[in-house]
């Protein structure tokens, strides 16, 4: 499946540069406040395995709710601004990388489903996909799906940003509440997260590699 030309290459490059500059500024700010570790922890967990596991991981390590919300939202938007232009401009090349091929194939499979919520409900469907608690439903993945369906970046960013913010609030509160009931068991949560993330990567690589 090829991407419809709804944005110029120059505009996409501008989005990429804006994203890179924004990410560098955020990293600098979090470093100054001694929170860089927390930012990177949530970012990588969320990118690989989804927002809900990232929130559980952060809450198990004692991160405050407001920090979980902020880091989750920033991670989604930063990944979107930097990753989406790369996805659009180098779609064919990305399919050649073994580690990225599973996601590229998954993107085409899910967007080719004519009965899916994205086809039925358009931008509302994209909001739902970004919000629901499943793997590969964060800001970047949703934006990639939207581009395959022909939406422009100007349409995608507001929808994904809104869904990401609301989902971050919901799952930060949920994760904090869950940790309060787990008690001492919560200290083992990071090990569980590592196991889940590794399993997700292995499954995706095997299942979608040759599809």
N, C-alpha and C positions, 0 to 999 in steps of 0.2 A: 504494500500500500504506500503510495507516494503522498507527500504533503501538498495541499493546495496552496498556491501563492497568494496569501492574504496579507503578507507584510513584506516590505522590501528588504534586501540584504543589508542595506545601509542602516535601516531602522533596527534590525536585529542586532547588528554590531554595536549600535548605540546602546541598546538594552543591555548587552553583555558588558560593555565598558562601565555603564552605570552600576550594574550588579557587582562587578569586581571592586570598584571604588567603594561602594556601600559596604561590602563585606569587609574590606580592609579597615574601614572606619570603625565598624562594629567590633571587629577583633581587637583593635587598639583600645577602644573604650572598655571592653570586658577585661582586657589585660590590665589596664590601669586600676580597675576595681578588684582585681584578683579573682575574677569569675570566668576566666578563659577555659579552664578545665571543665566547668559545668556546661558551658556553651557547646564545646566540642563533644562532650559525652552525649548530650541530648541530640545534637545534630546527626552524628553518625548512627546512633541507634534508630532515630526516626527515619533517616534516609534509607536504611537497609530493611528495617522490620516494621515500621509504622509508628504512628504517634502514641498509641496506647501503651506499647511496651516502653517507649522512651519516657513517658510520664511515670510509669511504674518504677523504672530504673532510677529516675531522678528523685522521686519521692522516697524510695527506699534508702537513699543516701542523705536524706534530710534536707533536700532543697525546698525552699518556701514556695507556696502556691503561686505567688506573683512572679517569682523568678522562673518557674516552670512554664507559665503562660508566655512570658516575654521571650524566653529562649526558644520555645517551640514555634512561636509565630515568626520570629526572626529567621530561624532555620529554614522554614518553609519558603519565605519570601526571598531570602538570599539564594537558596537552591534554585528557585524558579527563575530569577533574573539572570543567573549565570548559566544554568543548565539548559533552559529552554532554547536559547539561540544556538547553542552547540547541537542540540537535538535536531533542530530544523535545518541548519546549514550543513551538517555532516551526517545526515541520517544514513546514507548508504555506507559511509566509512565506519560508523559505529557498529554496524551489523557484523563487521569483520573481526571485532574484538570478542574473544570467547567470554569474558566476564560481563560484557554489555549486551551480547546477542540475546540472552534470555529475556531481558527487559524489552528490547526492541521487538522481539517476536510476540511477547505478551501484549505489548501496546497495540500491535496490529490485530491480534486475535480479539481483544476486548472491544476495540472500536469497529470491528467488522460485524459485530453482533447487532443485527437490525432490530432486535427486540429489547435491547438494553435501554437503560434509563437515559443515557446520553442522546440516543437517537430519538426517543419519544419526547423528552422534555427539554432538550437543548441546554441552555445555560443553567436552568434549574436542575437538570440532570447532572451537570458538572458540579454544581454546588453539593448535591447529594453524594456524589462519588468522592469528593474531597472530604466530606464530613464523616462519612460512615467509618467504623473502626475495622478496617481490613488492610491487609498488606497492599502496598503499592497504591494507596489512595491519598497520599499527601499532596502538597502543593505542586511539586515538580511533576509527579506522575500524572496528575489530573491535567496539568497544563499541556503535557505531551499528548495525552489523549485528545484534548480539545483541538490542538493543531492538526492532528490527523483527520479530524472531522471538519476542518476548514474554518474554525474560529480565528479571529485576529487576536494579537497580543492585547490590544486595547479592550477587548471584550473579556479576555481570560483573566487578566490581573485583578480587576475589582471583585469578580466572583470568587476566585480562589482565595484572595486576601480575606474576604468576609467569612468564607467557610472555614478557613484556617484559624482565624481569631476565635470564632465561636467554638470550634472543636477543641482548640487549645484550652479554653476556659473550662469546658465540660470535662475533658479528660484529666486536667490538672486537679480539679476538685475531686473527681472520682478516684484518681490514684492516691491522693492524700488521705481520703476517707478509707480506702482499702488498707493502706499501710497502718492506720490507727488500730484496725482490728487484727492485723497479723502479729503485732507484738514483736517478740524476739525473732520470729521467722523472717521478718523483713530484711534482716542482714544477709540472708542467703539469696535474696532476689537478684542481685547483680550476676551471680553465677548462673541462675536460671535464664536470665536475659542473654548471656553469652551463648548458652546452649541453644536457645531458640534462634538467635541470629545466625549461628553457624548452620543450623538445620535448614533455615530459610534459604541461605545462600547455596547450599548443596542441592536442595530440592529444585530451586529455580534453574541452576546450571544444568542439571540432569534433565528436567522436564521440558524446558523450553529451548534447549540448545539446538536441537535439530528440527524444530517445528517451522 
